[in-house]
Structures are given as structure tokens and as C-alpha cells.
Amino acid sequence: MERLTLKTGYQPGVIGRVAQMHALYYYEHWNFGSFFEAKVASEMAEFMKRYEDGRDLLQTAVTKGQIEGSIVIDGLHAKEKGAHLRWFILSDVLRSQGVGTLFTENAMKFCRRNGYKKVYLWTFEGLDAARHIYEQAGFCLQREKIGEQWGVQVKEQCFEAVLD
């Protein structure tokens, strides 16, 4: 693995790069199209407009000056609904090297430090490597439904982790 640097918070180009990584991966493996890319980009842009250090976490993995992975904890509604884990992705450069586990461990530590009682995420059936990482971090499947929130019909899954 090339020298890896984990960075926290905003960096120029982060919204576009995270949207690009999602668009490329999910188009290649799941045939998600422009609706999905636009959804990731617009929702991440809205998140960045209200991002607060301490409440929220944006962590990126950078190699050779390029963002190659991301994870977000959106703490806006953490007290009412739980913290929201979002935009967890790794490019092929970092996949299967333990960075995903490191990201989720860091995210869960952040949530515990902030006193968040619950963390949840939405994903869909078939992302087995990610599911393994989520379950390793203490997430359990809570509900499933057929839906199209990503622009393609999939079996959506909500995972939650209750923190002590």
C-alpha cells in the first residue's frame, strides 16, 4: 500500500471526489446511473454546508495526494434518531487492505466520545464485504424493504449499532 494519510474535515474537492468514487463503483457493479451520482453529490454538498467539527466527522484516506476513501458520521440528529454513518467507500487502491475496518473503528470511537447512543446506516443487500465490516463494528440488521432511494430497485437494509 502506498503511504496512507487519514485526514479529518473539509478538503478542496472532497464532495466531487466522494461522489465520483460512489458513481464509478456503483455503476460498474450495480448499474446505478446519474440519479445516484446526483443524489450522493447533492446530499454531501448539503451536509458540508452544515458540517460542524465535534458533532460531525468526515474522514478521508489520501494516497499520493488523492482521496481514495471516505466515511462520514452525520451527528445532526444523533440525540433523537442516532448518528448517521454515510458515504463509506474505498477506491480499488485501498480496498481489502484493512482501511475499511480502520475507518469504522475511528467512526465508532468518535461516536462514543460524543456520547452518541446509537449509530445507523442504510445500505442494500449484496454488499457483503461492507456488511462484514459493519457487523464487525457492532452493527446489526434491523429492517429490510424493497426500495428505490438509490434510483434502482434493491433490497434496502438498515443497520444499527447501540453504543455503551
C-alpha angles and dihedrals in degrees: 000000000000117000106293125210123188113211129190126211134007123348125177109269096016096124093051095043095049090048090048094051091050093046094050097045098043094043092051097044104027106018093242110165143195094311090063095045091049091048093052093046096046096044092047090048090053090048092051091052089061099030113141123190108234096025097052133036128210112177124177134187113224129192124175089355093302126114106238101169145015145189129183135197110198106200098177094110098021095125095050105032105006132260114302119230108209145165096022107168142139128200120231087264091071105023117121094014101102096262092117091055090047091050094051093045090052092047093051092047089052091052093048092049088053093049094243108165098200139022123196137182139183121225135142139249116278101041091110100163091052092045090054090053092047093050091046087056092053102266120144128195108254105174144354133202139164107254147149105220088130095050094258127076111256138148100267118210131199117205125190136190120199111211127212 
